[in-house]
Amino acid sequence: MKLNDITLRNFRNFEEYQVTLGRKATVFIGRNGMGKTNLIDGMVQSLSFIFSKQRDTQQYEFIRSTDQGVKPFKSTDPRYVDGDYAYPLALDVRGSISYAEGVDVILSWSFEQESKKSGLRDSRFREAYHTFWDHYNGSEEKPVLAFFSDGFPHKDTTVSSGMKDKLKSGNPLPPCDGYYQWDKKQSCVNIWKRYFVQQWMNNRLTPDPEKEAFVLAVNEKLHEFSVSIDDTIDAMNNTVRGLLVDYRDGEGTLLIEFEDGTNKPFDSLPAGYERVYSMVLDLTSRSFLLNRNANPCGIVFIDEIDLHLHPSLAADVLPRLQRTFPRIQFIVSTHSPMVISNFDQSSGVQGDYLLINLLKNDDGYFNRTIDNIYGLDYNSSLVNIMGARQVERYRDELVRAYQYWRENDEERAGLIANQLRQKYGNTCSIIRELGL
């Protein structure tokens, strides 16, 4: 399943706002307050239609023991205008399911609330709900869904008593737990860490093909993610061999082992490494529970994908995730010029990859799709794409150098002119004044 587009009406800061999404990846940029998080929150909430517990559909048995359900709007979701909340409030969404024959079936659904006292109209998502489960009840795989907020993984979720009992039993988790609290802003990666320790230790005591397959799947994905994108730059310093468990303390400490033979406790990793490795562990665990493999289709949302990352890893993080999980649709936000300058929209067909700038003027909020800027230098991305203040002294020095060499050395002047165009764009006023 993939999301195609969404229209938000009177949702938080948006009066009416439509955005089309890339089939493989979408990167949202914009200043603070432009609604990046609100937009992601709306898409995450809209997908809860899948978990409507209607007894007239076979899926009820699949999700009946989960904590998932349709998520109604909160009291703070309606747009606040002139001292009051605006209605009707709605999320209108289109998605698609791809069949093996290459045919896409379009799903359309809405979350709509007419007034403060009314509830969601389930008739607006019932058809999409039945189409979704008619397909996935008969399919060998189910789509992975995951949401990594800007608090992931450092804000822990509250684990339900049911999940605690399942973990305490030592038995394999059921497939439906692949959707356990997937849409929470808090992290449940501690569940996956505990589950890995359990499966690793149980397989050591009593070898079991399924437990071993889970352990191997996690380790293979962590290794794949850690392998350098560019042979000339090792952004992660050390390739991961996998996870293992030190059980001398009687409970089991989760360690991450590197190719150079060193290892350290997973919980003592630097914040950036802990975040990205926790994402890989989360996605692999969910995929394995749902499908007994680690090559899932699905939709993953990441708010501030560059959080805690060194620039060299920020540049690589999305390509690494896409390489590790090639069938996932990634929808992410960022403030990093490294992320957007390394986002290659030309690597697929048109519409696979979209870079979208969220903006605001006197008429309200709007968005602008940005053409492929893969390889643009980071300073130019920062100034021309992200709207950061440029250092005028440097620009003025380039202009003076161009004006001097234009009269004396045409070739050198041409090089400086190209540098000016690359850094400041053809629409910059100084470029027009120079006739470039």
NORCORKA-V46436 format. One record per residue. N is the residue number from 0. RES is the residue in one letter. OMEGA is omega in degrees with one decimal (999 if undefined). BURIAL is I if it has 9 or more other C-alpha atoms within 8 Angstrom, else O. D_FIRST is the distance of its C-alpha to the first C-alpha in Angstrom with 1 decimal. Layout:
BEGIN
N&RES&OMEGA&BURIAL&D_FIRST / N&RES&OMEGA&BURIAL&D_FIRST
END
This chain:
BEGIN
0&M&176.3&I&0.0 / 1&K&171.4&I&3.8 / 2&L&-179.5&I&7.0 / 3&N&179.8&I&9.7 / 4&D&178.8&I&12.8 / 5&I&172.8&I&14.7 / 6&T&179.2&I&18.3 / 7&L&179.2&I&20.4 / 8&R&-179.7&I&23.7 / 9&N&178.4&I&26.4 / 10&F&179.5&I&24.1 / 11&R&-176.4&I&26.3 / 12&N&-173.1&I&27.7 / 13&F&172.9&I&25.9 / 14&E&170.8&I&27.6 / 15&E&-168.2&O&25.1 / 16&Y&-178.5&I&22.7 / 17&Q&177.2&O&19.8 / 18&V&175.5&O&17.7 / 19&T&-173.3&O&15.3 / 20&L&175.6&I&12.9 / 21&G&-178.0&I&12.8 / 22&R&-179.3&I&9.9 / 23&K&179.7&I&11.1 / 24&A&174.3&I&13.3 / 25&T&176.9&I&15.1 / 26&V&177.2&I&18.5 / 27&F&172.2&I&20.4 / 28&I&179.0&I&24.2 / 29&G&178.3&I&26.9 / 30&R&175.0&I&30.1 / 31&N&178.9&O&30.2 / 32&G&179.6&O&29.7 / 33&M&173.9&I&27.4 / 34&G&-179.2&I&24.6 / 35&K&-179.6&I&22.2 / 36&T&178.7&O&21.9 / 37&N&-180.0&I&21.8 / 38&L&178.0&O&19.0 / 39&I&178.5&I&16.8 / 40&D&179.7&O&18.2 / 41&G&179.0&I&17.2 / 42&M&178.0&I&13.5 / 43&V&-179.1&I&13.6 / 44&Q&-175.9&I&15.7 / 45&S&-178.5&I&13.6 / 46&L&179.6&O&10.7 / 47&S&175.6&I&13.6 / 48&F&-179.2&I&13.5 / 49&I&-169.9&I&11.4 / 50&F&173.1&I&14.7 / 51&S&-175.1&I&17.2 / 52&K&178.8&O&19.7 / 53&Q&-172.5&O&20.7 / 54&R&-177.9&O&22.9 / 55&D&-177.9&O&22.3 / 56&T&-176.1&O&19.0 / 57&Q&-176.6&I&18.8 / 58&Q&-176.5&O&16.3 / 59&Y&179.2&I&19.3 / 60&E&-177.9&O&20.9 / 61&F&-172.8&I&17.9 / 62&I&-173.2&I&17.9 / 63&R&-177.6&O&21.4 / 64&S&178.9&O&22.9 / 65&T&176.0&I&20.6 / 66&D&-176.0&O&21.6 / 67&Q&176.0&I&18.3 / 68&G&177.5&I&18.6 / 69&V&-177.1&I&18.0 / 70&K&177.2&O&19.4 / 71&P&176.1&O&22.1 / 72&F&173.3&O&23.4 / 73&K&-177.9&O&26.2 / 74&S&-179.2&O&29.7 / 75&T&-177.4&O&29.3 / 76&D&-179.4&O&26.1 / 77&P&177.4&I&27.9 / 78&R&-177.6&I&29.5 / 79&Y&-175.2&I&33.1 / 80&V&174.4&O&35.5 / 81&D&174.7&O&39.3 / 82&G&179.8&O&39.6 / 83&D&179.9&O&37.1 / 84&Y&-176.1&O&33.4 / 85&A&176.1&I&31.8 / 86&Y&-2.0&I&30.0 / 87&P&179.7&I&27.9 / 88&L&-174.2&I&25.1 / 89&A&167.8&I&21.6 / 90&L&179.3&I&18.0 / 91&D&-168.0&I&16.6 / 92&V&168.5&I&12.9 / 93&R&176.2&I&10.8 / 94&G&-179.7&I&7.0 / 95&S&174.0&I&5.6 / 96&I&-178.9&I&4.6 / 97&S&176.4&I&6.8 / 98&Y&-175.9&O&9.8 / 99&A&-178.2&O&12.5 / 100&E&-179.3&O&14.7 / 101&G&-180.0&O&12.9 / 102&V&177.3&O&12.3 / 103&D&172.8&O&9.5 / 104&V&-177.3&O&9.6 / 105&I&173.4&O&9.8 / 106&L&175.1&I&9.5 / 107&S&178.3&I&12.4 / 108&W&-179.0&I&13.9 / 109&S&163.2&I&16.7 / 110&F&-173.5&I&18.4 / 111&E&176.0&I&22.0 / 112&Q&-172.9&I&25.3 / 113&E&-176.3&I&28.4 / 114&S&-178.5&I&31.0 / 115&K&-175.0&O&31.9 / 116&K&-179.1&O&32.9 / 117&S&177.8&O&30.1 / 118&G&177.0&O&26.8 / 119&L&175.9&O&23.2 / 120&R&-175.8&I&23.0 / 121&D&176.7&O&20.6 / 122&S&-176.8&O&21.1 / 123&R&176.7&I&19.0 / 124&F&-174.5&I&15.7 / 125&R&-178.1&I&16.8 / 126&E&178.5&I&15.6 / 127&A&178.3&I&11.9 / 128&Y&-179.4&I&12.5 / 129&H&178.0&I&14.0 / 130&T&179.5&I&11.5 / 131&F&-174.5&I&8.7 / 132&W&172.7&I&11.5 / 133&D&179.2&O&13.1 / 134&H&-171.0&O&10.3 / 135&Y&171.0&I&9.8 / 136&N&-179.7&O&13.6 / 137&G&-177.0&O&14.4 / 138&S&178.2&O&12.1 / 139&E&179.8&O&13.7 / 140&E&174.8&O&10.9 / 141&K&-175.2&I&8.9 / 142&P&173.8&I&6.4 / 143&V&174.3&I&9.1 / 144&L&178.4&I&9.7 / 145&A&179.0&I&13.0 / 146&F&178.2&I&15.4 / 147&F&-177.5&I&18.5 / 148&S&177.6&I&21.1 / 149&D&174.3&I&24.4 / 150&G&-178.0&I&26.0 / 151&F&-2.0&I&24.0 / 152&P&-167.3&I&25.5 / 153&H&173.0&O&28.9 / 154&K&-174.1&O&28.4 / 155&D&175.2&I&27.9 / 156&T&172.4&O&26.3 / 157&T&-176.9&O&28.5 / 158&V&-179.3&O&27.8 / 159&S&178.6&O&28.0 / 160&S&178.3&O&30.9 / 161&G&178.4&O&28.6 / 162&M&177.4&O&26.9 / 163&K&179.7&I&30.4 / 164&D&179.7&O&31.6 / 165&K&-179.8&I&28.9 / 166&L&-179.0&I&29.6 / 167&K&-177.5&O&33.3 / 168&S&-177.5&O&33.1 / 169&G&179.9&O&32.2 / 170&N&175.1&O&29.9 / 171&P&176.7&O&26.3 / 172&L&179.1&O&23.7 / 173&P&-178.2&O&21.7 / 174&P&-176.0&I&18.0 / 175&C&-179.9&I&17.2 / 176&D&169.5&I&18.7 / 177&G&176.5&I&15.7 / 178&Y&-175.4&I&14.7 / 179&Y&176.3&I&18.3 / 180&Q&-176.9&O&18.9 / 181&W&-172.6&O&15.8 / 182&D&-179.6&I&16.3 / 183&K&174.4&O&20.1 / 184&K&175.9&I&21.9 / 185&Q&-176.2&I&24.1 / 186&S&170.0&I&23.4 / 187&C&-179.6&I&23.2 / 188&V&177.0&I&23.6 / 189&N&175.4&O&27.1 / 190&I&-178.5&O&25.6 / 191&W&176.5&I&23.9 / 192&K&178.9&I&27.2 / 193&R&-179.7&I&29.2 / 194&Y&177.6&I&27.0 / 195&F&178.7&I&27.4 / 196&V&-179.2&I&31.1 / 197&Q&-178.2&I&31.3 / 198&Q&179.4&I&29.5 / 199&W&-177.2&I&31.6 / 200&M&179.6&I&34.8 / 201&N&179.1&I&34.3 / 202&N&176.1&I&33.5 / 203&R&-178.4&O&36.7 / 204&L&179.7&O&38.8 / 205&T&-176.7&O&37.4 / 206&P&-177.1&I&35.3 / 207&D&-175.5&O&32.1 / 208&P&-177.3&O&29.5 / 209&E&178.0&O&26.5 / 210&K&178.8&I&27.8 / 211&E&179.2&I&28.7 / 212&A&177.9&O&25.3 / 213&F&179.4&I&23.8 / 214&V&179.8&I&26.5 / 215&L&-179.5&O&26.2 / 216&A&178.5&I&22.4 / 217&V&-177.2&I&23.0 / 218&N&178.4&I&26.0 / 219&E&-178.8&I&24.5 / 220&K&176.2&I&21.6 / 221&L&177.7&I&24.3 / 222&H&-178.2&I&26.5 / 223&E&179.7&O&24.0 / 224&F&-173.9&I&23.2 / 225&S&-179.9&I&26.9 / 226&V&-175.0&O&28.0 / 227&S&173.9&I&29.2 / 228&I&-177.7&I&27.3 / 229&D&-177.6&O&30.8 / 230&D&-177.6&O&33.6 / 231&T&-178.3&O&36.1 / 232&I&176.0&O&34.6 / 233&D&-173.3&I&33.6 / 234&A&-178.1&O&31.9 / 235&M&173.9&O&31.6 / 236&N&-174.6&O&35.1 / 237&N&179.2&I&34.4 / 238&T&-178.6&I&31.8 / 239&V&173.1&I&30.5 / 240&R&178.4&I&31.5 / 241&G&177.0&I&29.7 / 242&L&171.8&I&30.3 / 243&L&-173.2&I&33.3 / 244&V&170.8&I&35.3 / 245&D&-173.4&I&38.9 / 246&Y&179.9&O&40.0 / 247&R&-179.6&O&43.7 / 248&D&177.9&O&43.4 / 249&G&-180.0&O&42.5 / 250&E&-178.9&O&39.0 / 251&G&176.6&I&37.3 / 252&T&-179.2&I&36.5 / 253&L&179.4&I&33.3 / 254&L&171.8&I&34.3 / 255&I&-175.1&I&32.5 / 256&E&-177.7&I&34.3 / 257&F&-175.9&I&34.7 / 258&E&179.0&I&35.8 / 259&D&176.8&O&39.2 / 260&G&178.0&O&39.8 / 261&T&174.1&O&39.7 / 262&N&177.8&O&37.6 / 263&K&177.1&I&37.3 / 264&P&-179.6&I&35.9 / 265&F&-175.9&I&32.2 / 266&D&179.0&O&33.2 / 267&S&177.8&O&35.8 / 268&L&170.9&I&33.5 / 269&P&-170.8&O&33.8 / 270&A&-178.7&O&31.4 / 271&G&177.5&I&29.2 / 272&Y&-179.6&I&29.0 / 273&E&-178.2&I&28.3 / 274&R&-175.1&I&25.4 / 275&V&177.0&I&23.6 / 276&Y&176.7&I&24.5 / 277&S&175.4&I&23.4 / 278&M&-179.3&I&19.9 / 279&V&178.1&I&19.8 / 280&L&179.7&I&21.3 / 281&D&-176.8&I&18.9 / 282&L&-179.9&I&15.7 / 283&T&-179.8&I&17.5 / 284&S&179.3&I&18.8 / 285&R&-179.6&I&15.6 / 286&S&-176.6&I&14.0 / 287&F&177.8&I&17.3 / 288&L&-176.4&I&17.7 / 289&L&-166.0&I&14.4 / 290&N&-176.6&I&14.6 / 291&R&171.7&O&18.1 / 292&N&-177.0&O&17.1 / 293&A&177.4&I&16.4 / 294&N&-169.7&O&14.0 / 295&P&159.5&I&10.6 / 296&C&177.1&I&7.0 / 297&G&-174.9&I&5.7 / 298&I&-179.9&I&7.3 / 299&V&177.7&I&11.1 / 300&F&177.8&I&13.8 / 301&I&176.9&I&17.3 / 302&D&-177.2&I&20.2 / 303&E&-176.6&I&23.1 / 304&I&-177.3&I&21.8 / 305&D&-173.2&I&25.5 / 306&L&176.6&O&27.0 / 307&H&-172.7&O&30.1 / 308&L&169.4&I&29.5 / 309&H&-178.6&O&32.4 / 310&P&-178.7&O&31.9 / 311&S&178.4&I&31.7 / 312&L&175.0&I&28.7 / 313&A&178.8&I&27.1 / 314&A&-173.0&I&27.2 / 315&D&-164.7&I&25.4 / 316&V&-179.8&I&22.9 / 317&L&174.2&I&19.8 / 318&P&178.2&I&20.6 / 319&R&179.4&I&21.3 / 320&L&-180.0&I&18.0 / 321&Q&177.5&I&16.1 / 322&R&-176.6&O&18.6 / 323&T&-179.0&I&18.1 / 324&F&-169.8&I&14.3 / 325&P&-177.3&O&13.6 / 326&R&-179.9&I&9.9 / 327&I&168.8&I&9.0 / 328&Q&-179.0&I&8.6 / 329&F&177.1&I&11.9 / 330&I&-169.4&I&13.3 / 331&V&170.7&I&17.0 / 332&S&-178.8&I&20.5 / 333&T&168.4&I&23.7 / 334&H&-170.6&I&27.5 / 335&S&173.5&O&28.2 / 336&P&177.6&I&29.5 / 337&M&179.2&I&28.9 / 338&V&-173.2&I&25.1 / 339&I&179.1&I&25.0 / 340&S&178.6&I&27.7 / 341&N&178.4&I&25.8 / 342&F&-172.7&I&22.5 / 343&D&-178.9&I&22.7 / 344&Q&-178.1&I&20.8 / 345&S&-174.5&O&22.6 / 346&S&176.8&O&20.9 / 347&G&175.3&O&18.1 / 348&V&-177.9&O&18.2 / 349&Q&180.0&O&18.7 / 350&G&177.6&I&15.9 / 351&D&-175.1&I&14.2 / 352&Y&-178.7&I&16.2 / 353&L&172.7&I&17.7 / 354&L&-170.3&I&20.6 / 355&I&178.4&I&21.3 / 356&N&178.0&I&24.7 / 357&L&-170.4&I&25.0 / 358&L&177.3&I&28.5 / 359&K&171.1&I&31.0 / 360&N&-177.1&O&34.2 / 361&D&-179.5&O&36.7 / 362&D&179.0&O&34.4 / 363&G&-177.2&O&31.5 / 364&Y&176.1&I&28.3 / 365&F&178.4&O&26.5 / 366&N&179.6&I&24.4 / 367&R&176.8&O&25.1 / 368&T&-176.8&O&23.0 / 369&I&178.3&I&25.1 / 370&D&-175.9&O&25.6 / 371&N&178.0&I&25.3 / 372&I&-178.9&I&27.9 / 373&Y&179.2&I&27.2 / 374&G&176.7&O&30.6 / 375&L&-177.7&I&32.2 / 376&D&-170.3&O&34.7 / 377&Y&179.9&I&33.8 / 378&N&178.8&O&36.7 / 379&S&176.7&I&35.6 / 380&S&-178.0&I&32.1 / 381&L&-174.9&I&33.6 / 382&V&-170.4&I&36.1 / 383&N&-177.0&I&34.5 / 384&I&-175.2&O&30.8 / 385&M&172.4&I&30.9 / 386&G&177.8&O&34.2 / 387&A&-179.0&O&36.3 / 388&R&180.0&O&40.0 / 389&Q&177.2&O&41.5 / 390&V&-172.0&O&44.7 / 391&E&-178.5&O&47.1 / 392&R&-179.9&O&49.9 / 393&Y&178.7&O&47.9 / 394&R&-178.3&I&47.0 / 395&D&177.9&O&50.6 / 396&E&176.6&O&51.9 / 397&L&-180.0&I&49.7 / 398&V&179.4&I&51.0 / 399&R&178.3&O&54.6 / 400&A&179.1&I&54.1 / 401&Y&-177.7&I&52.6 / 402&Q&179.1&I&55.6 / 403&Y&-173.7&O&58.1 / 404&W&178.2&I&56.8 / 405&R&-178.8&I&56.2 / 406&E&-171.0&O&60.0 / 407&N&-174.9&O&60.7 / 408&D&-175.1&O&57.9 / 409&E&-178.6&I&55.4 / 410&E&-179.5&O&53.2 / 411&R&177.9&I&52.9 / 412&A&179.2&I&52.3 / 413&G&177.8&I&49.4 / 414&L&179.3&O&47.8 / 415&I&177.8&I&48.1 / 416&A&177.7&I&46.8 / 417&N&178.7&O&43.6 / 418&Q&177.6&O&43.3 / 419&L&-179.3&I&43.7 / 420&R&-178.2&I&41.1 / 421&Q&-174.0&I&38.6 / 422&K&-172.1&I&39.1 / 423&Y&174.0&I&39.6 / 424&G&-175.7&I&37.9 / 425&N&-177.6&O&39.5 / 426&T&179.7&O&39.4 / 427&C&-175.5&O&41.4 / 428&S&-178.6&O&44.8 / 429&I&177.2&O&46.8 / 430&I&179.0&I&45.2 / 431&R&-179.1&I&46.4 / 432&E&179.9&O&49.8 / 433&L&-179.1&O&50.3 / 434&G&-178.3&O&49.4 / 435&L&999&O&46.6
END
